[in-house]
Amino acid sequence: MDKIERITALHRILQAARYPVTVKRLQEELGCSRATVYRDLAYLRDALMAPIEGDGEAGFRYQAGENERFELPGLWLSSEELYALLAAQQLLVRTGGGVLSGALAPLQKRIEGLLADHASVSQWPVERVRVIPHRGRKLDEASFRVVATTVLERRQLGFEYRARSTDERTRRLVSPQRITHYRDNWYLDAWDHERNALRSFAVDRIGQARALDAAATDVPDDQLNQHLASSYGIFSGEPKGWATIVFSAKAARWVADEQWHSRQQGRYLADGRYELKLPYSVSRELLMDILHYGADAEIVEPAVLREQAKSLLELALSNYARG
C-alpha cells in the first residue's frame, strides 16, 4: 500500500471510529510499521488539517462532531488513478496541437506534484507517455477558444467558414451544441440558423469567430444523437442506407477488432473472410476508410457505393497509365 492509499485508508478508519483507535490496530489495518503510522497521522493532521486527537497510549480519533464534516482535499487519488489521469492529460495536450496546454498546465503540475510526493522523486518522467498525432491539422487557437466558450456558455456564434471540398467561403450564424475531437482534429456540431438544420464544421476551417450575446438554441440530446451518431463518420446525418463490405482473411484479423460504428454488424464467413455491415449517409469518408485496405476489401452493397469505389480506383490507376 503506497502513501496516498494509506492516508486514504487511515482517514476512513478514523472517520468511522466512535472510540479512539490504537496504534497497534492501525498497524494491522494499514500493513505498516509503528513509525509509519505516526508519520501518516502527523501528515494527516499537519498537512491536511485533519481534526485528530489522542495519543499513543489511548489511541487516536477525529474530534467529536468533526468526523462527518472533515473530508480529504480534492484530487486525492490512488497512484494507479494518478498514472491514468496523467496519461490522459498528456494525450489531450499532445493531440490538441497545443490548444489545451495552457488551460491544463495547472492540472499537470498538481498531478506531477502528487506523484512525486508519494513516489519520493523530484520530477515525474512524463516523457515516458508517448503520443504520436496522426494527420492533425493546424488550428487557430483564438478561434478554438471562441468556439469552445460559446459551446460551454450556451451562446450563439458567428463565423466565416471555408469549405474544404469547394473552397467556398460563407458566413454562418449557429447555436453551438457540442465540440468533438475526432481523428486528431476538432469539429463543431451546431444548429445552423440560416439552413434550419444541424451541421458539423471543421474548427480549423472556421475564421473570424465571434461570440454573440444571444442565447444558443438547445437541440434535444436524442435529436443530436440521432443525427450525429446514426451514420458513419463525422458528417453523418440520417442514414441513406447500409453498406456491406467483405474483407480478406488477412485483413479480418484487424477489422474484426475495430469499432467502425456503434450499430455495425460483423461476422466471419466460412472461408475466413469477414463481413461488415454499417449505416452511412455521406459516402466520402467511408470510401476513404474502405480503400485504405486496398485489395483486401470489397464493397458488396449497395451498388451505387460499389460503383463509386470502382470509379475512384480507375481514376487512381489512370495516374499510373501515363508514360
Summary of the structure (lengths in Angstrom):
residues: 323
radius of gyration: 28.1
end to end distance: 70.1
largest distance: 94.5
contacts: 889
relative contact order: 0.07
helix: 41%
strand: 24%
